[in-house]
Amino acid sequence: MKFAKEIKDIKFSYQSVYGETMKVSEPIVMASAAGWYVGKICKTDGFIEPFDRFTEYMTQEEAQKCLDTPMEEGGFNEDVGVVEKEFGIYSEFAEEGIMAQ
């Protein structure tokens, strides 16, 4: 797992997740073996681990552009991510948003 930001610069907040309080990050650009994406991480028992993935895999530059672009201009929307896409409720980010420009 790689991050475009230093861990010390990532903002975390407490969230209730299935009845458990967890320390979850702001949306960040991060990578797994499959590629770069916009997602969140969490701190659990002193360890950092992936928490959520909001976009498809892409280059680091594309993921950063996605995160930095305002939602109104086709950029990142935390409420519309990969899970929603799989169930048919999503914006056409990859086809009509910032990636198509």
Secondary structure, DSSP 4 states (H G I P E B T S, - for coil): -EESS-GGGS-EEEEEETTEEEEEEPPEEEEETTEEEEEEEEEETTEEEEEEE-S--B-HHHHHHHHHS-GGGT---TTS-HHHHHTT----HHHHSGGG-
